[in-house]
Amino acid sequence: MTNLVEAFLVSGARAVVASLWSADDTYTGTLMERFYIHIAEGQPKATALRHAKLDLLARDGGHVPPYYWGAFVMVGEGGPRFLWGNDES
């Protein structure tokens, strides 16, 4: 995973959602759908990923083992920029 994530970051991506292990397609599809819905709502990327995981758990009554959602991590800029003083660049 590290080499692929690094390739995206070096190529200019500010953030990458990656899986630490092979994931189930059905759960991954649902998780990513919810992730992009939360992004469209204006949530920071890391928050959107967290909420997508919580949505997945809520959908199945909290009985989804971490194997299906715990592999996904955010690497890079996951939140809104924090500005120091008058720095707006």
Secondary structure, 3 states (H helix, E strand, C coil): CHHHHHHHHHCCCCEEEEECCCCCHHHHHHHHHHHHHHHHCCCCHHHHHHHHHHHHHHHCCCCCCHHHCCCEEEEECCCCCCCCCCCCC
